[in-house]
């Protein structure tokens, strides 16, 4: 299936590792022109060098948890032309007891996970509406619908992204601009791989046995009983970014293996 993404200009935030990096790679394979972004210039440069053989990729370091960082990024992106697809993937999580999370940490979550998407979307949505073309995707999480007790601030911010996407989609009525959210579940990223391997070693189990036990005990409602791959999530993001999927708008697309037990 030709997704018609060739020469589309795409910005993927938080794209120096994990889902974001694989999404950038997938867009490049489809012939898109991709801007990757992360906080550290050295990491951004390294990923640009890695992905360069696949197509036209540029890197722009920015701290999107600040207004100044977001403004600087959009200025540099705009200097090279209009943006066709915005993938708001930047964000972070931490495992921490609810009562131990301070006010400052709560605000940090909102600045990085929610306001980063708000700042970029506030800039690009009006431009897309003006030319009647464009895609915005917010990478939320199954935790936005099934909150995780060990990651409550993260879960709350992901719920906010789902609402943000739907509210923005209402602004697109009657146009060919779409705004959707994506709900990945447990996904086999570099960080998850490191954590799982360390945990398996600590319990004296091989990786396959530990993973099976993890899903049986921690994610019993998962229908696939395994981690999703970054490729599976990236492919979903690309599908919703395609000019051919204009009828999918204001949607919350699950890629969580059936963990959310509802229709």
SEPA-935062 format. One line per 5 residues: number of its first residue (from 1); their letters; for each residue x, y, z of N, C-alpha, C. Coordinates in steps of 0.001 Angstrom, whole numbers, plus 500000, padded with zeros to 6 digits. Atoms other than C-alpha are relative to their C-alpha. Layout:
NUM> A> X,Y,Z,X,Y,Z,X,Y,Z | ...
***
This chain:
1> XXXXX> 500844,498804,500000,500000,500000,500000,500877,501243,500000 | 499258,498754,500068,501424,503365,498966,499332,501021,500918 | 500558,499058,499038,500897,505728,501903,500102,501448,499541 | 499877,498661,500583,501725,508734,499702,500718,500969,500933 | 499218,499170,499079,504279,510043,502192,501287,500529,499378
6> XXXXX> 498776,499534,500649,507058,510662,499689,500011,501525,499924 | 499756,498553,499988,508439,514205,500046,499175,500752,501027 | 500685,499345,498890,506125,514912,502972,501043,500428,501040 | 499049,499498,498998,507926,517021,505580,499452,499701,501386 | 500473,500572,498744,507704,515453,509012,500920,500415,501150
11> XXXXX> 499258,499760,498764,508778,516508,512522,499572,498974,501026 | 500258,500974,498939,509054,513738,515124,500784,500445,501222 | 499308,499584,498787,509843,514982,518628,500347,498771,500845 | 499574,501134,499183,511611,512777,521146,500416,498826,499149 | 499744,501031,501014,513079,510847,518235,501444,499520,499962
16> XXXXX> 498627,500510,499968,516598,509948,519353,500069,498572,500534 | 500027,501384,499543,515502,506587,520737,498563,499492,499994 | 501309,500604,499802,512603,504179,521149,499025,500178,498856 | 501068,499871,500985,509299,504716,519378,500263,501164,499055 | 499753,498833,500835,510279,508162,518130,501049,499743,498937
21> XXXXX> 498929,500297,500953,513485,506983,516496,499523,499033,498921 | 500500,500957,500980,511784,504025,514818,498973,500648,499083 | 500966,499275,500832,509003,506319,513605,500724,500847,498958 | 499202,499217,500953,511589,508633,512024,500572,499087,498920 | 499436,500951,500955,513226,505603,510398,498931,499543,498990
26> XXXXX> 501078,500485,500870,509889,504385,509023,499575,501074,499003 | 500339,498915,500924,509034,507793,507551,501053,500128,498905 | 498931,499898,500992,512422,507917,505828,499897,498894,498959 | 500144,501116,500934,511840,504499,504295,498862,500226,499014 | 501116,499682,500887,508608,505876,502808,500310,501192,499103
31> XXXXX> 499615,498881,500850,510515,508746,501203,499679,501365,500560 | 500287,498711,499382,509491,511473,503644,501298,500721,500360 | 498883,499180,499533,511801,514314,504649,499783,500250,501485 | 500251,500102,498566,512265,514007,508397,500917,500912,500808 | 499250,499251,498988,513330,516345,511195,499875,499239,501310
36> XXXXX> 500026,500636,498691,514312,514560,514387,500378,501031,501054 | 499758,499040,498932,514505,516295,517737,500204,499277,501320 | 499744,500495,498652,515877,515613,521196,500671,501101,500789 | 499433,498944,499156,517361,517530,524084,501493,500194,499791 | 498541,499920,500033,521046,516730,523593,500526,500065,498572
41> XXXXX> 499466,499872,501369,522870,517969,520467,500845,498815,499569 | 499137,501115,500387,525391,515119,520548,499188,498761,499645 | 500857,501148,500291,522655,512488,520647,499241,500204,498690 | 500695,499691,501253,520710,514207,517871,500931,499795,498814 | 499028,500145,501098,523830,514356,515689,500302,498534,499714
46> XXXXX> 499690,501412,500181,524562,510683,516273,498867,499273,499274 | 501140,500664,500631,521046,509596,515272,499838,500471,498546 | 500049,499514,501381,521089,511819,512186,501006,499243,499144 | 498973,500740,500739,524329,510138,511112,499563,498563,499746 | 500457,501381,500145,522771,506710,511709,498903,499872,498943
51> XXXXX> 501158,500103,500885,519596,507453,509729,500234,500600,498614 | 499743,499287,501258,521135,509535,506927,500000,499109,498762 | 500028,500837,501203,521617,506567,504553,498599,499676,499495 | 501370,500353,500378,517834,506103,504499,499287,501110,499235 | 500694,498909,500676,516943,509540,503158,500366,501346,500567
56> XXXXX> 499745,498618,499592,516726,513258,503861,499579,500206,501451 | 500273,499829,498575,517005,513716,507623,500866,501113,500553 | 499278,498957,499290,517989,516722,509700,499672,499893,501481 | 500197,500071,498566,518348,517060,513448,500035,501372,500640 | 500064,498720,499299,517451,519927,515746,499810,499743,501484
61> XXXXX> 500088,500181,498552,518186,519820,519469,499171,501122,500608 | 500845,498997,499350,515633,521593,521662,499394,499419,501267 | 500687,500391,498769,514172,521468,525156,498557,500466,499885 | 501390,499638,500270,510463,521393,524407,499175,500168,501269 | 500709,499756,498744,509546,521586,528088,499994,501487,500352
66> XXXXX> 499990,498553,499797,510194,525335,527811,499437,500695,498767 | 500521,499211,501115,508502,527974,525682,501125,500413,499065 | 498877,499549,500806,511880,529231,524528,500522,498890,499098 | 499529,501130,500785,512974,525781,523377,499068,499662,498854 | 500981,500298,501052,509757,525167,521453,500008,501079,498925
71> XXXXX> 499975,498896,500968,509859,528614,519837,501225,499912,499102 | 498770,500120,500777,513449,528048,518750,499891,498867,498983 | 500138,501136,500914,512591,524671,517225,499106,500350,498813 | 500907,499705,501111,509621,525889,515185,500608,501048,499064 | 499350,499015,500860,511655,528845,513934,500943,499313,499016
76> XXXXX> 499046,500697,500865,514350,526516,512595,499295,499062,499012 | 500755,500880,500898,511842,524046,511168,499360,500814,498884 | 500702,499181,500987,509914,526818,509407,500943,500605,498969 | 499044,499427,500943,513053,528200,507817,500188,499106,498767 | 499807,500939,501107,513177,525082,505634,498713,499697,499240
81> XXXXX> 501243,500209,500730,509517,525162,504551,498855,499549,500889 | 501199,500399,499264,506023,524066,505552,500120,498571,500526 | 500011,501327,499391,505420,521044,507776,498705,499289,499641 | 501174,500790,500363,503070,518289,506622,499492,499129,501145 | 500370,500923,498922,503125,515974,509643,500758,500370,501273
86> XXXXX> 499401,499769,498688,503753,516704,513337,499684,498807,500891 | 500168,501120,499070,504317,513732,515648,500533,500433,501360 | 499623,499571,498653,504310,514840,519288,500285,498770,500860 | 499602,501206,499291,506266,512039,520923,500830,500293,501247 | 499112,499676,498882,508472,513882,523440,499295,499784,501332
91> XXXXX> 500562,500205,498677,507935,512939,527068,500863,499062,500820 | 499223,500877,499127,509205,510951,530026,499077,499381,501040 | 500734,500611,498896,508059,508695,532845,500989,499564,501073 | 499205,500502,498883,509315,507544,536217,499096,499158,500880 | 500740,500829,499055,508192,504784,538539,500208,500577,501396
96> XXXXX> 499878,499353,498687,507437,506479,541856,498657,499981,500707 | 501233,500015,499224,504891,506264,544648,499308,501362,499922 | 500781,498781,500177,502096,508825,544283,500306,501050,501069 | 499815,499040,498917,502640,510404,547700,501405,500596,500044 | 498629,499488,500020,506336,510942,546950,500244,501000,498870
101> XXXXX> 499825,499091,501131,505798,513019,543808,499696,501426,500452 | 500139,498630,499532,506326,516706,544567,499246,500861,498988 | 500651,499051,500905,504531,519708,543092,500907,500316,498813 | 499041,499667,501057,507671,520549,541125,500088,498874,498969 | 499948,501135,500922,507776,517043,539644,498722,499909,499169
106> XXXXX> 501245,499973,500757,504101,517234,538671,500069,501035,498879 | 499898,498946,501003,504771,520506,536871,500979,499615,498896 | 499038,500460,500998,507783,518972,535122,499347,499028,499026 | 500722,500937,500860,505564,516177,533809,499130,500750,498999 | 500889,499285,500909,503071,518643,532388,500770,500823,498978
111> XXXXX> 499210,499216,500946,505735,520852,530844,500564,499120,498885 | 499342,500871,500984,507489,517939,529114,499014,499176,499191 | 500891,500951,500666,504590,515616,528278,498797,500644,499325 | 501211,499369,500529,501689,517987,527645,500306,501317,499292 | 499774,498680,500564,502898,521533,527069,500918,499970,498779
116> XXXXX> 499186,500127,501216,505514,520390,524551,499095,499810,498788 | 500948,500232,501092,502650,519111,522385,499115,501214,499760 | 500836,498805,500137,500516,522175,523082,500751,501077,499234 | 499230,498915,500619,503280,524568,522073,500181,499795,498497 | 499789,500253,501416,504040,522895,518759,498671,499987,499238
121> XXXXX> 501303,500069,500667,500400,522209,517920,499387,501377,499838 | 500540,498641,500063,499424,525803,518684,500592,500773,498824 | 499338,499344,501139,501901,526888,516038,499567,499389,498665 | 500186,500648,501297,501240,524284,513347,498547,499764,499612 | 501395,500249,500374,497484,523637,513537,499413,501137,499154
126> XXXXX> 500565,498939,500842,496471,527105,512237,500586,500028,498591 | 499367,500001,501324,498977,526824,509380,499448,498869,499134 | 500578,501117,500738,497642,523412,508393,498568,500289,499583 | 501384,499667,500328,494054,524642,508543,499942,501015,498862 | 499988,498971,501034,494939,527629,506365,500223,499405,498612
131> XXXXX> 499748,500589,501323,496271,525428,503583,499197,498714,499774 | 500918,501132,500108,493681,522649,504235,500738,498678,499785 | 499216,501229,500142,496281,519908,504625,500909,499843,501208 | 499058,500257,498913,498226,518262,507438,499525,498934,500964 | 500272,501038,499002,498437,515642,510141,500722,500354,501304
136> XXXXX> 499383,499874,498681,499058,515995,513880,499646,498758,500790 | 500211,501192,499177,499512,512949,516097,500650,500193,501358 | 499481,499968,498638,499913,512874,519859,500238,498562,500456 | 499703,501347,499518,501673,509781,521204,499667,499948,501482 | 500462,500118,498620,499708,509058,524367,500429,498633,500540
141> XXXXX> 499664,501305,499423,499565,505646,526082,498724,499323,500466 | 501124,500715,499390,497222,502924,527239,499798,500441,501442 | 500106,499495,498626,497983,504415,530665,499086,501211,500087 | 500926,498884,499996,495880,507380,529623,498562,499571,500184 | 501342,500551,499795,492812,505134,529765,499982,499022,501170
146> XXXXX> 499864,500944,498880,494024,502474,532224,501187,500469,500859 | 498888,499379,499261,496085,504543,534702,500814,498979,500793 | 499082,500885,499289,499128,502861,536218,500272,500558,501394 | 499847,499466,498649,499275,503200,540021,501436,500372,500353 | 498601,499681,499731,503079,503261,539978,500513,501158,499147
151> XXXXX> 499619,498881,500869,503123,506026,537338,498800,500926,499809 | 501214,499195,500078,500168,508267,538145,500212,501314,499259 | 499825,498753,500758,501617,511604,536918,500123,499760,498494 | 499874,500357,501413,502615,509993,533619,498629,499667,499422 | 501324,500399,500485,499139,508455,533270,499098,501212,499813
156> XXXXX> 500840,498797,500084,497435,511788,533939,500365,500829,498769 | 499598,499212,501174,499494,513550,531267,499586,499318,498705 | 500408,500696,501218,498658,510854,528739,498488,500115,499773 | 501429,499717,500134,494944,511289,529462,499804,501391,499414 | 500087,498631,500506,495478,514992,528817,500276,500051,498503
161> XXXXX> 499684,500007,501433,497029,514245,525411,498841,499449,499174 | 501155,500557,500708,494024,512138,524410,498921,501072,499841 | 500993,498929,500048,491701,515011,525275,500451,501130,499090 | 499450,498960,500869,493986,517511,523564,499781,499649,498530 | 500160,500425,501387,493874,515500,520346,498541,500125,499549
166> XXXXX> 501414,499940,500392,490082,515231,520350,499518,501443,499893 | 500395,498600,500048,489617,518900,521151,500538,500702,498765 | 499420,499409,501203,491993,519929,518373,499310,499491,498745 | 500683,500571,501172,490263,517573,515949,498685,500721,499731 | 501254,499260,500188,487011,519456,516549,500228,501291,499230
171> XXXXX> 499670,498774,500718,488774,522530,515166,500178,499758,498502 | 499694,500311,501399,489411,520715,511881,498752,499680,499175 | 501244,500426,500653,485770,520094,510983,499876,500582,498589 | 500193,499575,501372,485187,520228,507240,501277,500226,499221 | 498715,499823,500682,488896,520291,506359,500641,498640,499743
176> XXXXX> 499236,501221,500226,491479,517736,505250,501170,499895,500984 | 499029,500113,498905,493504,518220,508436,499445,499024,501022 | 500447,500933,498968,493351,515446,511026,500916,500065,501207 | 499252,500077,498737,494421,515160,514654,499552,498739,500717 | 500312,501254,499324,494588,511760,516339,501009,499730,501110
181> XXXXX> 499062,500449,498966,496170,510166,519395,500257,498507,499832 | 499576,501398,500080,498040,506864,519550,500226,499495,501420 | 499855,500585,498669,497936,504568,522579,500871,498755,499953 | 499156,501187,499882,500981,502292,522676,499837,499383,501388 | 499920,500684,498719,501063,499683,525403,501457,499704,500310
186> XXXXX> 498607,500370,499733,504194,498013,526807,500733,499689,498703 | 499289,500092,501274,506697,498338,523982,501475,499742,500244 | 498609,500432,499809,510152,496800,523576,500965,501068,499478 | 499036,498955,500315,512307,499936,523541,501331,499686,500675 | 498701,500217,499366,515950,500229,524572,499908,500053,501520
191> XXXXX> 500137,499864,498552,514964,501393,528048,499296,498821,500637 | 500740,501153,499484,512447,498598,528557,500876,498747,499953 | 499124,501165,500133,514913,496004,527285,501028,499945,501123 | 499002,499947,498937,517561,497148,529766,499376,499665,501360 | 500678,500240,498729,515077,497152,532663,499596,498536,500160
196> XXXXX> 500471,501381,499926,513639,493734,531845,501174,499031,500164 | 498835,500881,499886,517047,492117,531384,500604,500058,501393 | 499466,499867,498639,518283,493494,534699,499089,499318,501014 | 500953,500622,499075,515117,492348,536458,500040,498481,499894 | 499919,501447,500195,515370,488860,534935,501252,499438,500664
201> XXXXX> 498753,500448,499380,518985,488541,536044,499889,500020,501514 | 500150,499882,498552,518097,489711,539548,499182,498858,500580 | 500851,501091,499531,515464,486956,539812,500512,498630,499552 | 499419,501260,500444,517683,484321,538196,499175,499276,498951 | 500829,500605,501040,515303,483749,535273,500553,500349,498625
206> XXXXX> 499631,499610,501357,515952,483615,531559,498974,501010,499492 | 500803,498872,500462,514475,486462,529548,498593,499583,499592 | 501320,500448,500470,511618,484493,527952,499083,499654,501171 | 500807,500391,498845,510447,483063,531271,499568,501228,500805 | 500325,498792,499236,510626,486429,533016,498924,500810,499289
211> XXXXX> 500981,499233,500762,508677,488138,530212,498622,499354,500082 | 501277,500709,499907,505980,485463,530269,499358,500213,501366 | 500504,499778,498646,505640,485811,534039,499532,501441,500182 | 500351,498582,499874,505571,489603,533736,498598,500251,499454 | 501315,499743,500583,502566,489600,531418,498906,499223,500717
216> XXXXX> 500998,500794,499277,500791,486858,533318,499632,500681,501320 | 500230,499420,498678,501180,488722,536618,499656,501490,499954 | 500141,498545,500009,501394,492429,535693,499026,500505,498936 | 500896,499583,501083,499391,492633,532446,499118,498830,499572 | 500785,501199,500317,496915,489735,532613,498938,500226,498934
221> XXXXX> 501029,499750,501018,494417,491470,530297,500589,500137,498596 | 499389,499913,501325,496944,491698,527448,499599,498786,499170 | 500403,501099,500871,495681,489627,524552,501173,499413,499231 | 498847,500524,500740,499052,489298,522836,501049,499413,500946 | 499098,500546,498979,500936,488522,526103,501479,500134,499604
226> XXXXX> 498616,499679,500353,504128,490123,524825,500120,501499,499848 | 499774,498594,500292,505705,493500,524285,499725,500278,498521 | 500086,499554,501384,504725,495360,521143,501394,500408,499540 | 498730,499540,500536,507628,496171,518866,499877,501471,499615 | 500031,498595,500422,508611,499739,518026,499540,500104,498548
231> XXXXX> 500445,500000,501394,508000,498823,514389,498477,499978,499902 | 501464,500073,500038,504359,497954,515122,499371,501347,500338 | 500518,498677,499636,503782,501307,516797,500270,501000,498881 | 499631,499066,501066,505641,503217,514081,499110,499816,498772 | 500847,500256,501164,503610,501535,511335,498607,500595,500177
236> XXXXX> 501311,499409,499720,500398,502677,513020,500055,501515,499851 | 499822,498547,500120,501701,506246,513249,500058,500400,498530 | 499898,499679,501425,502605,506218,509548,498647,499887,499306 | 501309,500177,500632,499190,504897,508550,499112,501208,500255 | 500853,498862,499666,497416,507734,510377,500570,501317,499484
241> XXXXX> 499377,498800,500570,499867,510240,508872,499769,500108,498502 | 500138,500057,501451,498990,509265,505327,498901,500933,499494 | 501068,499220,500628,497049,511626,503047,498783,499152,499634 | 501093,500882,500392,494904,508568,502274,499049,499689,501161 | 500819,500373,498838,493449,508364,505810,499260,501205,500578
246> XXXXX> 500683,498786,499543,491509,511640,505978,498722,499714,500780 | 501248,500320,499300,488408,509856,507291,500234,499607,501451 | 499695,500328,498606,490211,508941,510523,500430,501285,500689 | 499734,498714,499364,490017,512055,512676,499375,500018,501389 | 500495,499958,498626,489631,512651,516398,499990,498639,500661
251> XXXXX> 500005,501378,499505,490377,508985,516999,501084,499778,501047 | 499012,500455,499028,492223,507294,519826,500366,498577,499612 | 499625,501296,500571,494062,504437,518138,500852,499194,500980 | 499268,500873,499075,495141,501610,520425,501014,499139,499282 | 498975,500930,500472,498378,499717,519830,500559,499333,501257
256> XXXXX> 499605,500460,498667,498436,498068,523245,499724,498518,500237 | 500146,501438,499862,497775,494429,522534,498750,499543,500712 | 501262,500397,499379,494261,494448,523954,499981,500093,501506 | 499952,499869,498530,495236,495416,527520,498742,500679,500534 | 501190,499274,499550,492295,497830,527769,498777,499120,499748
261> XXX> 501091,500956,500131,489386,495501,528445,498666,500731,499859 | 501274,499340,500305,486563,497417,526799,499849,500029,498498 | 500225,499872,501431,484957,497788,523417,499997,501465,499624
***
